[in-house]
Amino acid sequence: MQRIGIVTGAGGSMIPQAAAAGLDTYVTGEGQHWTFFDAEELGLNVFYAGHYATETVGVTALAEHLYKKFDLPWVFLDHPTGL
């Protein structure tokens, strides 16, 4: 793995764009079944890491950043969906 791209949530439909950008590995939350075959044909490694799991990292990082910059208190209500 040399060039890795990450799109949170449901980024499976962006596999052609990931390959066109020169990525060899692509991490996203979820994709439709056929997106696996797109990735295979394009020679792209793809990891479907879970929709919820990939989105919560960014949301909590943004909340922490806003807290540090503007002293905004925040609470993250974790409600895993299993997706």
Phi and psi restraints in degrees (range 20) as a CNS / XPLOR table:
assign (resid 1 and name C) (resid 2 and name N)
       (resid 2 and name CA) (resid 2 and name C) 1.0 -118.3 20.0 2
assign (resid 2 and name N) (resid 2 and name CA)
       (resid 2 and name C) (resid 3 and name N) 1.0 -45.5 20.0 2
assign (resid 2 and name C) (resid 3 and name N)
       (resid 3 and name CA) (resid 3 and name C) 1.0 -122.3 20.0 2
assign (resid 3 and name N) (resid 3 and name CA)
       (resid 3 and name C) (resid 4 and name N) 1.0 116.2 20.0 2
assign (resid 3 and name C) (resid 4 and name N)
       (resid 4 and name CA) (resid 4 and name C) 1.0 -116.5 20.0 2
assign (resid 4 and name N) (resid 4 and name CA)
       (resid 4 and name C) (resid 5 and name N) 1.0 134.0 20.0 2
assign (resid 4 and name C) (resid 5 and name N)
       (resid 5 and name CA) (resid 5 and name C) 1.0 -118.4 20.0 2
assign (resid 5 and name N) (resid 5 and name CA)
       (resid 5 and name C) (resid 6 and name N) 1.0 149.0 20.0 2
assign (resid 5 and name C) (resid 6 and name N)
       (resid 6 and name CA) (resid 6 and name C) 1.0 -131.5 20.0 2
assign (resid 6 and name N) (resid 6 and name CA)
       (resid 6 and name C) (resid 7 and name N) 1.0 129.7 20.0 2
assign (resid 6 and name C) (resid 7 and name N)
       (resid 7 and name CA) (resid 7 and name C) 1.0 -131.2 20.0 2
assign (resid 7 and name N) (resid 7 and name CA)
       (resid 7 and name C) (resid 8 and name N) 1.0 122.9 20.0 2
assign (resid 7 and name C) (resid 8 and name N)
       (resid 8 and name CA) (resid 8 and name C) 1.0 -76.2 20.0 2
assign (resid 8 and name N) (resid 8 and name CA)
       (resid 8 and name C) (resid 9 and name N) 1.0 162.0 20.0 2
assign (resid 8 and name C) (resid 9 and name N)
       (resid 9 and name CA) (resid 9 and name C) 1.0 73.1 20.0 2
assign (resid 9 and name N) (resid 9 and name CA)
       (resid 9 and name C) (resid 10 and name N) 1.0 -137.9 20.0 2
assign (resid 9 and name C) (resid 10 and name N)
       (resid 10 and name CA) (resid 10 and name C) 1.0 -96.1 20.0 2
assign (resid 10 and name N) (resid 10 and name CA)
       (resid 10 and name C) (resid 11 and name N) 1.0 77.4 20.0 2
assign (resid 10 and name C) (resid 11 and name N)
       (resid 11 and name CA) (resid 11 and name C) 1.0 -102.3 20.0 2
assign (resid 11 and name N) (resid 11 and name CA)
       (resid 11 and name C) (resid 12 and name N) 1.0 12.3 20.0 2
assign (resid 11 and name C) (resid 12 and name N)
       (resid 12 and name CA) (resid 12 and name C) 1.0 -58.9 20.0 2
assign (resid 12 and name N) (resid 12 and name CA)
       (resid 12 and name C) (resid 13 and name N) 1.0 -32.3 20.0 2
assign (resid 12 and name C) (resid 13 and name N)
       (resid 13 and name CA) (resid 13 and name C) 1.0 -71.6 20.0 2
assign (resid 13 and name N) (resid 13 and name CA)
       (resid 13 and name C) (resid 14 and name N) 1.0 -8.3 20.0 2
assign (resid 13 and name C) (resid 14 and name N)
       (resid 14 and name CA) (resid 14 and name C) 1.0 -95.3 20.0 2
assign (resid 14 and name N) (resid 14 and name CA)
       (resid 14 and name C) (resid 15 and name N) 1.0 12.5 20.0 2
assign (resid 14 and name C) (resid 15 and name N)
       (resid 15 and name CA) (resid 15 and name C) 1.0 -58.4 20.0 2
assign (resid 15 and name N) (resid 15 and name CA)
       (resid 15 and name C) (resid 16 and name N) 1.0 -44.1 20.0 2
assign (resid 15 and name C) (resid 16 and name N)
       (resid 16 and name CA) (resid 16 and name C) 1.0 -59.5 20.0 2
assign (resid 16 and name N) (resid 16 and name CA)
       (resid 16 and name C) (resid 17 and name N) 1.0 -39.4 20.0 2
assign (resid 16 and name C) (resid 17 and name N)
       (resid 17 and name CA) (resid 17 and name C) 1.0 -66.9 20.0 2
assign (resid 17 and name N) (resid 17 and name CA)
       (resid 17 and name C) (resid 18 and name N) 1.0 -37.7 20.0 2
assign (resid 17 and name C) (resid 18 and name N)
       (resid 18 and name CA) (resid 18 and name C) 1.0 -62.6 20.0 2
assign (resid 18 and name N) (resid 18 and name CA)
       (resid 18 and name C) (resid 19 and name N) 1.0 -44.5 20.0 2
assign (resid 18 and name C) (resid 19 and name N)
       (resid 19 and name CA) (resid 19 and name C) 1.0 -66.2 20.0 2
assign (resid 19 and name N) (resid 19 and name CA)
       (resid 19 and name C) (resid 20 and name N) 1.0 -41.4 20.0 2
assign (resid 19 and name C) (resid 20 and name N)
       (resid 20 and name CA) (resid 20 and name C) 1.0 -64.1 20.0 2
assign (resid 20 and name N) (resid 20 and name CA)
       (resid 20 and name C) (resid 21 and name N) 1.0 -27.1 20.0 2
assign (resid 20 and name C) (resid 21 and name N)
       (resid 21 and name CA) (resid 21 and name C) 1.0 -79.8 20.0 2
assign (resid 21 and name N) (resid 21 and name CA)
       (resid 21 and name C) (resid 22 and name N) 1.0 -1.6 20.0 2
assign (resid 21 and name C) (resid 22 and name N)
       (resid 22 and name CA) (resid 22 and name C) 1.0 87.9 20.0 2
assign (resid 22 and name N) (resid 22 and name CA)
       (resid 22 and name C) (resid 23 and name N) 1.0 14.3 20.0 2
assign (resid 22 and name C) (resid 23 and name N)
       (resid 23 and name CA) (resid 23 and name C) 1.0 -74.3 20.0 2
assign (resid 23 and name N) (resid 23 and name CA)
       (resid 23 and name C) (resid 24 and name N) 1.0 149.9 20.0 2
assign (resid 23 and name C) (resid 24 and name N)
       (resid 24 and name CA) (resid 24 and name C) 1.0 -110.1 20.0 2
assign (resid 24 and name N) (resid 24 and name CA)
       (resid 24 and name C) (resid 25 and name N) 1.0 -12.0 20.0 2
assign (resid 24 and name C) (resid 25 and name N)
       (resid 25 and name CA) (resid 25 and name C) 1.0 -141.0 20.0 2
assign (resid 25 and name N) (resid 25 and name CA)
       (resid 25 and name C) (resid 26 and name N) 1.0 137.9 20.0 2
assign (resid 25 and name C) (resid 26 and name N)
       (resid 26 and name CA) (resid 26 and name C) 1.0 -135.4 20.0 2
assign (resid 26 and name N) (resid 26 and name CA)
       (resid 26 and name C) (resid 27 and name N) 1.0 127.4 20.0 2
assign (resid 26 and name C) (resid 27 and name N)
       (resid 27 and name CA) (resid 27 and name C) 1.0 -114.8 20.0 2
assign (resid 27 and name N) (resid 27 and name CA)
       (resid 27 and name C) (resid 28 and name N) 1.0 128.4 20.0 2
assign (resid 27 and name C) (resid 28 and name N)
       (resid 28 and name CA) (resid 28 and name C) 1.0 -148.3 20.0 2
assign (resid 28 and name N) (resid 28 and name CA)
       (resid 28 and name C) (resid 29 and name N) 1.0 173.5 20.0 2
assign (resid 28 and name C) (resid 29 and name N)
       (resid 29 and name CA) (resid 29 and name C) 1.0 -74.9 20.0 2
assign (resid 29 and name N) (resid 29 and name CA)
       (resid 29 and name C) (resid 30 and name N) 1.0 -50.3 20.0 2
assign (resid 29 and name C) (resid 30 and name N)
       (resid 30 and name CA) (resid 30 and name C) 1.0 -157.9 20.0 2
assign (resid 30 and name N) (resid 30 and name CA)
       (resid 30 and name C) (resid 31 and name N) 1.0 162.6 20.0 2
assign (resid 30 and name C) (resid 31 and name N)
       (resid 31 and name CA) (resid 31 and name C) 1.0 -156.6 20.0 2
assign (resid 31 and name N) (resid 31 and name CA)
       (resid 31 and name C) (resid 32 and name N) 1.0 158.1 20.0 2
assign (resid 31 and name C) (resid 32 and name N)
       (resid 32 and name CA) (resid 32 and name C) 1.0 -69.6 20.0 2
assign (resid 32 and name N) (resid 32 and name CA)
       (resid 32 and name C) (resid 33 and name N) 1.0 159.3 20.0 2
assign (resid 32 and name C) (resid 33 and name N)
       (resid 33 and name CA) (resid 33 and name C) 1.0 -52.3 20.0 2
assign (resid 33 and name N) (resid 33 and name CA)
       (resid 33 and name C) (resid 34 and name N) 1.0 -44.1 20.0 2
assign (resid 33 and name C) (resid 34 and name N)
       (resid 34 and name CA) (resid 34 and name C) 1.0 -65.6 20.0 2
assign (resid 34 and name N) (resid 34 and name CA)
       (resid 34 and name C) (resid 35 and name N) 1.0 -20.5 20.0 2
assign (resid 34 and name C) (resid 35 and name N)
       (resid 35 and name CA) (resid 35 and name C) 1.0 -66.9 20.0 2
assign (resid 35 and name N) (resid 35 and name CA)
       (resid 35 and name C) (resid 36 and name N) 1.0 -25.5 20.0 2
assign (resid 35 and name C) (resid 36 and name N)
       (resid 36 and name CA) (resid 36 and name C) 1.0 -59.4 20.0 2
assign (resid 36 and name N) (resid 36 and name CA)
       (resid 36 and name C) (resid 37 and name N) 1.0 -43.6 20.0 2
assign (resid 36 and name C) (resid 37 and name N)
       (resid 37 and name CA) (resid 37 and name C) 1.0 -69.7 20.0 2
assign (resid 37 and name N) (resid 37 and name CA)
       (resid 37 and name C) (resid 38 and name N) 1.0 -35.2 20.0 2
assign (resid 37 and name C) (resid 38 and name N)
       (resid 38 and name CA) (resid 38 and name C) 1.0 -58.7 20.0 2
assign (resid 38 and name N) (resid 38 and name CA)
       (resid 38 and name C) (resid 39 and name N) 1.0 -48.1 20.0 2
assign (resid 38 and name C) (resid 39 and name N)
       (resid 39 and name CA) (resid 39 and name C) 1.0 -61.6 20.0 2
assign (resid 39 and name N) (resid 39 and name CA)
       (resid 39 and name C) (resid 40 and name N) 1.0 -43.7 20.0 2
assign (resid 39 and name C) (resid 40 and name N)
       (resid 40 and name CA) (resid 40 and name C) 1.0 -61.4 20.0 2
assign (resid 40 and name N) (resid 40 and name CA)
       (resid 40 and name C) (resid 41 and name N) 1.0 -45.9 20.0 2
assign (resid 40 and name C) (resid 41 and name N)
       (resid 41 and name CA) (resid 41 and name C) 1.0 -64.4 20.0 2
assign (resid 41 and name N) (resid 41 and name CA)
       (resid 41 and name C) (resid 42 and name N) 1.0 -31.7 20.0 2
assign (resid 41 and name C) (resid 42 and name N)
       (resid 42 and name CA) (resid 42 and name C) 1.0 -88.9 20.0 2
assign (resid 42 and name N) (resid 42 and name CA)
       (resid 42 and name C) (resid 43 and name N) 1.0 -1.6 20.0 2
assign (resid 42 and name C) (resid 43 and name N)
       (resid 43 and name CA) (resid 43 and name C) 1.0 70.4 20.0 2
assign (resid 43 and name N) (resid 43 and name CA)
       (resid 43 and name C) (resid 44 and name N) 1.0 31.2 20.0 2
assign (resid 43 and name C) (resid 44 and name N)
       (resid 44 and name CA) (resid 44 and name C) 1.0 -107.4 20.0 2
assign (resid 44 and name N) (resid 44 and name CA)
       (resid 44 and name C) (resid 45 and name N) 1.0 125.4 20.0 2
assign (resid 44 and name C) (resid 45 and name N)
       (resid 45 and name CA) (resid 45 and name C) 1.0 -71.8 20.0 2
assign (resid 45 and name N) (resid 45 and name CA)
       (resid 45 and name C) (resid 46 and name N) 1.0 135.1 20.0 2
assign (resid 45 and name C) (resid 46 and name N)
       (resid 46 and name CA) (resid 46 and name C) 1.0 -132.8 20.0 2
assign (resid 46 and name N) (resid 46 and name CA)
       (resid 46 and name C) (resid 47 and name N) 1.0 136.3 20.0 2
assign (resid 46 and name C) (resid 47 and name N)
       (resid 47 and name CA) (resid 47 and name C) 1.0 -120.0 20.0 2
assign (resid 47 and name N) (resid 47 and name CA)
       (resid 47 and name C) (resid 48 and name N) 1.0 120.1 20.0 2
assign (resid 47 and name C) (resid 48 and name N)
       (resid 48 and name CA) (resid 48 and name C) 1.0 -96.4 20.0 2
assign (resid 48 and name N) (resid 48 and name CA)
       (resid 48 and name C) (resid 49 and name N) 1.0 101.0 20.0 2
assign (resid 48 and name C) (resid 49 and name N)
       (resid 49 and name CA) (resid 49 and name C) 1.0 -94.1 20.0 2
assign (resid 49 and name N) (resid 49 and name CA)
       (resid 49 and name C) (resid 50 and name N) 1.0 1.2 20.0 2
assign (resid 49 and name C) (resid 50 and name N)
       (resid 50 and name CA) (resid 50 and name C) 1.0 104.9 20.0 2
assign (resid 50 and name N) (resid 50 and name CA)
       (resid 50 and name C) (resid 51 and name N) 1.0 127.2 20.0 2
assign (resid 50 and name C) (resid 51 and name N)
       (resid 51 and name CA) (resid 51 and name C) 1.0 -57.5 20.0 2
assign (resid 51 and name N) (resid 51 and name CA)
       (resid 51 and name C) (resid 52 and name N) 1.0 -55.4 20.0 2
assign (resid 51 and name C) (resid 52 and name N)
       (resid 52 and name CA) (resid 52 and name C) 1.0 -63.6 20.0 2
assign (resid 52 and name N) (resid 52 and name CA)
       (resid 52 and name C) (resid 53 and name N) 1.0 -45.1 20.0 2
assign (resid 52 and name C) (resid 53 and name N)
       (resid 53 and name CA) (resid 53 and name C) 1.0 -61.3 20.0 2
assign (resid 53 and name N) (resid 53 and name CA)
       (resid 53 and name C) (resid 54 and name N) 1.0 -36.8 20.0 2
assign (resid 53 and name C) (resid 54 and name N)
       (resid 54 and name CA) (resid 54 and name C) 1.0 -79.2 20.0 2
assign (resid 54 and name N) (resid 54 and name CA)
       (resid 54 and name C) (resid 55 and name N) 1.0 -24.8 20.0 2
assign (resid 54 and name C) (resid 55 and name N)
       (resid 55 and name CA) (resid 55 and name C) 1.0 -83.9 20.0 2
assign (resid 55 and name N) (resid 55 and name CA)
       (resid 55 and name C) (resid 56 and name N) 1.0 -31.7 20.0 2
assign (resid 55 and name C) (resid 56 and name N)
       (resid 56 and name CA) (resid 56 and name C) 1.0 -68.8 20.0 2
assign (resid 56 and name N) (resid 56 and name CA)
       (resid 56 and name C) (resid 57 and name N) 1.0 -29.9 20.0 2
assign (resid 56 and name C) (resid 57 and name N)
       (resid 57 and name CA) (resid 57 and name C) 1.0 -60.3 20.0 2
assign (resid 57 and name N) (resid 57 and name CA)
       (resid 57 and name C) (resid 58 and name N) 1.0 -47.9 20.0 2
assign (resid 57 and name C) (resid 58 and name N)
       (resid 58 and name CA) (resid 58 and name C) 1.0 -67.3 20.0 2
assign (resid 58 and name N) (resid 58 and name CA)
       (resid 58 and name C) (resid 59 and name N) 1.0 -40.2 20.0 2
assign (resid 58 and name C) (resid 59 and name N)
       (resid 59 and name CA) (resid 59 and name C) 1.0 -63.9 20.0 2
assign (resid 59 and name N) (resid 59 and name CA)
       (resid 59 and name C) (resid 60 and name N) 1.0 -45.0 20.0 2
assign (resid 59 and name C) (resid 60 and name N)
       (resid 60 and name CA) (resid 60 and name C) 1.0 -70.0 20.0 2
assign (resid 60 and name N) (resid 60 and name CA)
       (resid 60 and name C) (resid 61 and name N) 1.0 -34.6 20.0 2
assign (resid 60 and name C) (resid 61 and name N)
       (resid 61 and name CA) (resid 61 and name C) 1.0 -65.4 20.0 2
assign (resid 61 and name N) (resid 61 and name CA)
       (resid 61 and name C) (resid 62 and name N) 1.0 -41.4 20.0 2
assign (resid 61 and name C) (resid 62 and name N)
       (resid 62 and name CA) (resid 62 and name C) 1.0 -64.4 20.0 2
assign (resid 62 and name N) (resid 62 and name CA)
       (resid 62 and name C) (resid 63 and name N) 1.0 -43.5 20.0 2
assign (resid 62 and name C) (resid 63 and name N)
       (resid 63 and name CA) (resid 63 and name C) 1.0 -60.5 20.0 2
assign (resid 63 and name N) (resid 63 and name CA)
       (resid 63 and name C) (resid 64 and name N) 1.0 -42.7 20.0 2
assign (resid 63 and name C) (resid 64 and name N)
       (resid 64 and name CA) (resid 64 and name C) 1.0 -65.3 20.0 2
assign (resid 64 and name N) (resid 64 and name CA)
       (resid 64 and name C) (resid 65 and name N) 1.0 -40.2 20.0 2
assign (resid 64 and name C) (resid 65 and name N)
       (resid 65 and name CA) (resid 65 and name C) 1.0 -62.1 20.0 2
assign (resid 65 and name N) (resid 65 and name CA)
       (resid 65 and name C) (resid 66 and name N) 1.0 -46.2 20.0 2
assign (resid 65 and name C) (resid 66 and name N)
       (resid 66 and name CA) (resid 66 and name C) 1.0 -64.8 20.0 2
assign (resid 66 and name N) (resid 66 and name CA)
       (resid 66 and name C) (resid 67 and name N) 1.0 -35.0 20.0 2
assign (resid 66 and name C) (resid 67 and name N)
       (resid 67 and name CA) (resid 67 and name C) 1.0 -63.1 20.0 2
assign (resid 67 and name N) (resid 67 and name CA)
       (resid 67 and name C) (resid 68 and name N) 1.0 -47.1 20.0 2
assign (resid 67 and name C) (resid 68 and name N)
       (resid 68 and name CA) (resid 68 and name C) 1.0 -66.9 20.0 2
assign (resid 68 and name N) (resid 68 and name CA)
       (resid 68 and name C) (resid 69 and name N) 1.0 -37.4 20.0 2
assign (resid 68 and name C) (resid 69 and name N)
       (resid 69 and name CA) (resid 69 and name C) 1.0 -80.4 20.0 2
assign (resid 69 and name N) (resid 69 and name CA)
       (resid 69 and name C) (resid 70 and name N) 1.0 -39.5 20.0 2
assign (resid 69 and name C) (resid 70 and name N)
       (resid 70 and name CA) (resid 70 and name C) 1.0 -121.2 20.0 2
assign (resid 70 and name N) (resid 70 and name CA)
       (resid 70 and name C) (resid 71 and name N) 1.0 5.5 20.0 2
assign (resid 70 and name C) (resid 71 and name N)
       (resid 71 and name CA) (resid 71 and name C) 1.0 57.0 20.0 2
assign (resid 71 and name N) (resid 71 and name CA)
       (resid 71 and name C) (resid 72 and name N) 1.0 41.0 20.0 2
assign (resid 71 and name C) (resid 72 and name N)
       (resid 72 and name CA) (resid 72 and name C) 1.0 -92.6 20.0 2
assign (resid 72 and name N) (resid 72 and name CA)
       (resid 72 and name C) (resid 73 and name N) 1.0 115.8 20.0 2
assign (resid 72 and name C) (resid 73 and name N)
       (resid 73 and name CA) (resid 73 and name C) 1.0 -68.4 20.0 2
assign (resid 73 and name N) (resid 73 and name CA)
       (resid 73 and name C) (resid 74 and name N) 1.0 151.1 20.0 2
assign (resid 73 and name C) (resid 74 and name N)
       (resid 74 and name CA) (resid 74 and name C) 1.0 -149.0 20.0 2
assign (resid 74 and name N) (resid 74 and name CA)
       (resid 74 and name C) (resid 75 and name N) 1.0 158.4 20.0 2
assign (resid 74 and name C) (resid 75 and name N)
       (resid 75 and name CA) (resid 75 and name C) 1.0 -136.7 20.0 2
assign (resid 75 and name N) (resid 75 and name CA)
       (resid 75 and name C) (resid 76 and name N) 1.0 131.5 20.0 2
assign (resid 75 and name C) (resid 76 and name N)
       (resid 76 and name CA) (resid 76 and name C) 1.0 -101.1 20.0 2
assign (resid 76 and name N) (resid 76 and name CA)
       (resid 76 and name C) (resid 77 and name N) 1.0 121.0 20.0 2
assign (resid 76 and name C) (resid 77 and name N)
       (resid 77 and name CA) (resid 77 and name C) 1.0 -95.1 20.0 2
assign (resid 77 and name N) (resid 77 and name CA)
       (resid 77 and name C) (resid 78 and name N) 1.0 98.7 20.0 2
assign (resid 77 and name C) (resid 78 and name N)
       (resid 78 and name CA) (resid 78 and name C) 1.0 -75.7 20.0 2
assign (resid 78 and name N) (resid 78 and name CA)
       (resid 78 and name C) (resid 79 and name N) 1.0 123.1 20.0 2
assign (resid 78 and name C) (resid 79 and name N)
       (resid 79 and name CA) (resid 79 and name C) 1.0 -139.9 20.0 2
assign (resid 79 and name N) (resid 79 and name CA)
       (resid 79 and name C) (resid 80 and name N) 1.0 74.5 20.0 2
assign (resid 79 and name C) (resid 80 and name N)
       (resid 80 and name CA) (resid 80 and name C) 1.0 -58.0 20.0 2
assign (resid 80 and name N) (resid 80 and name CA)
       (resid 80 and name C) (resid 81 and name N) 1.0 138.1 20.0 2
assign (resid 80 and name C) (resid 81 and name N)
       (resid 81 and name CA) (resid 81 and name C) 1.0 -102.9 20.0 2
assign (resid 81 and name N) (resid 81 and name CA)
       (resid 81 and name C) (resid 82 and name N) 1.0 -14.0 20.0 2
assign (resid 81 and name C) (resid 82 and name N)
       (resid 82 and name CA) (resid 82 and name C) 1.0 84.3 20.0 2
assign (resid 82 and name N) (resid 82 and name CA)
       (resid 82 and name C) (resid 83 and name N) 1.0 -0.9 20.0 2
